[in-house]
Amino acid sequence: MAVMTIHVKEATSATSIQEIEGLLLKMDEIERALVDVEEGGIKITYDENQVDEDQIIKRIQLQGFHIE
């Protein structure tokens, strides 16, 4: 398993955080997604043999979220 941290501009409200976590946890390749509300950072644990960072970022962006 690999770990990456990204910052999502919209990860500041409870609703958007739940939406982002839900989106990520629907992906079989992602084991865990934890959002730091104060920083807007998301720590993602994923199977690097099945998905890479660019694919994860693209899925988030396709849902209308902005990566900082």
MOLIN-V78707 format. One line per field, one symbol per residue. psi: psi as a letter, one per 30 degrees, with the letter a starting at -180 (. if undefined). burial: + if it has 16 or more other ideal C-beta (glycine too) atoms within 10 Angstrom, else -. Layout:
BEGIN
psi=???
burial=???
END
This chain:
BEGIN
psi=klklklkkeghfleeeeeeeeeeeffkffkekjkkjeefgkkjkkljffflleeeeeeeeefgglkk.
burial=-----+-+-++----++-+++-++--+-++--+-+----+-+-+-+----+----++-++----+---
END
